[in-house]
């Protein structure tokens, strides 16, 4: 049970430090596309308007035929 409490307190300290870092830096937390816009087959991401890398291995995985 001691290990649980030590681990729990350690995680709380880490999360607190991370949240303080975000608040003090003044930046917003942003999500990422995660490469999921490669499914659509378009040239640009519909969320961030960045070019989609045609050499991304995710594209090959998404285009494979599932049996």
N, C-alpha and C positions, 0 to 999 in steps of 0.2 A: 504494500500500500504506500510505502514511503516513496518508491520509485514513481508511482503514479502522480503523487503530489509534486515531486521535484520536476517531473516532465511537464505537468500542467502549468506550474509557475514559470518554468523556462519558456514555454510557448506563449504565455500571456505577456512576459517581458519582451519577447521578440516581436509580437504583434503590436504592442504598445510603441516600441521603438520605431517600427516601420510606419505606423500611423503618424507619429510625431514628425518623422522625416518628410512624409507627404505634406502635412500641414505647414511645416516650417519652410519647405521649398516653394510653396505656393503654386504647385502645378496640379492640374486636374488629373485624375486617374482615367486613362483611356483604354478602351478595349481594342482588340486587334481583329482583323478580318479572319485570321487563322487559315487563310488559303481556301476557304470554302467558296469564295467567289469564282474559283477556277471551274466550278461545276457549270456555270452559266455559259462558258465558252466565249465570253466577251474579252476585249482587249484591256479594259480598265475595271478596277474594282468599283462596285456600285456604292460602297460605303466611304472609302477614303480617296477615291479617284486616282490611285497609284496604278502604274502599269503592272499587269500580271506577268510574272516571269514565265516565259514559254518553256524553260528548262526545268521547271519545278517538278520533282518526282511525284508530287501529289496528283498532277494531271494524268500521268500514266496509270496511277492506281485507280483513279476515278473512272478512267475510260476502259478498264479491263472488264471483260464480260464475266458475270458470275453464273456459275452452273448450279 
